[in-house]
């Protein structure tokens, strides 16, 4: 690619960017990433929180799926002057979220449970308390994938909304400057159409991460060219690497590389042909015709030298 291939990534720019996989992709394929978060997660008003009329201490446990929602949850508790029972259990999507809870309370293993990052991993733990009722702390317009998974397994729970997703105004940018748009959340796609109501994909490449992001893209009739996670590509970075590797195979640069390989092969074959002419054994050769005749004297000479050497060795040993 002669010109840099511009890609909009709907996330915040990673810390220590030069060590991130995105920077490696930029250098590898001559890309240019622009990191623009398309929506903000904001805490709901205390009135909206109280209007849900949920008494937290009437539940057996609380389910957390993100650190942001966890922070807003405890902020609302403080504003409403609510104290949580010491017997409360906490079920977290990942171990990192469970450890993050130490910011608000002492960590006791018997009260903390965590999965491996999938709804199913948490549901397996919740099934151990099948007769209990839980609270799922979430965004007012998100977490549907987790909620649906809980319903499918007949987990008794109520949603407690503590935050909401608000589109960021990006109408001042030219969205068509980017050859690819990469989305990690359904809210990113909603923000795109919120800012650009008449958006048409055209030849723009769409990359998505996650099943529900994919469904939102399909809802808006977007053609998806890059998708993760899959068994082959666990992250969008892996999927992008594969996409551009295949794209580069069609570029003229590779044709030049093939020509270099062919040239190197021809040089190698020529070198192999030239080797016999430089061999030390051919010093006795006077002309190509005498090559076969000169071979026998050479063997004889070497035999005589060998026998002479043996004789000399034997004579040398006798005085000892």
Beta strands, then each sheet from edge to edge (+ up, - down):
strand 1: 5-9
strand 2: 31-35
strand 3: 39-43
strand 4: 61-64
strand 5: 89-92
strand 6: 112-114
strand 7: 134-139
strand 8: 157-167
strand 9: 180-183
strand 10: 205-209
strand 11: 224-228
sheet 1: 2+ 1+ 9+ 10+ 11+
sheet 2: 3+ 8- 7- 4- 5- 6-
end
